[in-house]
Amino acid sequence: MKISSKQKEPQYKDRRKANWKRLPLTKNEIFDEQHQYLVEIMVDLRHHIENKRSPEFIQGVLTCMEKSFLRYFSMQEHLMELAGYPGREKHSDKHREFVINYFTEVRNNLPDLDAQGIEKLIRWLATHIYNEDKTMSAYLETSNGAEQR
């Protein structure tokens, strides 16, 4: 995943220990809870990789993680559509690009997946929250058409 030079990337003092507590917040309780859950899966995956779990076990965690991302992205995209969010198409494209690129890359290189690969994922999520989700969340908050709570 390449991060455009136009995008801002949140800075962590120690990227090896990046966790949900240091992710930027959207101030949308539902979104932020989902971000926390996604990072918890990633941290668990990193732990299993560092502890040399079997490829089959790692594949199972990856499948769970991919399904979680897809459910979350679907929910976000539905809310954006309901609210008439003007950046919906671009935001949704970023979701699709991420799922296709990241999970294809991971599946093709599963034996080589390491903690750095998971950190790359955490950085992507943090950057996405900072650059896309915060803007979208603010729009949904002020939109009459989006019921979020």
Secondary structure as UniProt FT lines:
FT   TURN            5..6
FT   HELIX           15..17
FT   HELIX           20..22
FT   HELIX           29..50
FT   TURN            51..52
FT   HELIX           55..83
FT   TURN            86..87
FT   HELIX           88..108
FT   HELIX           110..112
FT   HELIX           115..128
FT   HELIX           129..133
FT   HELIX           134..142
FT   TURN            144..145
//
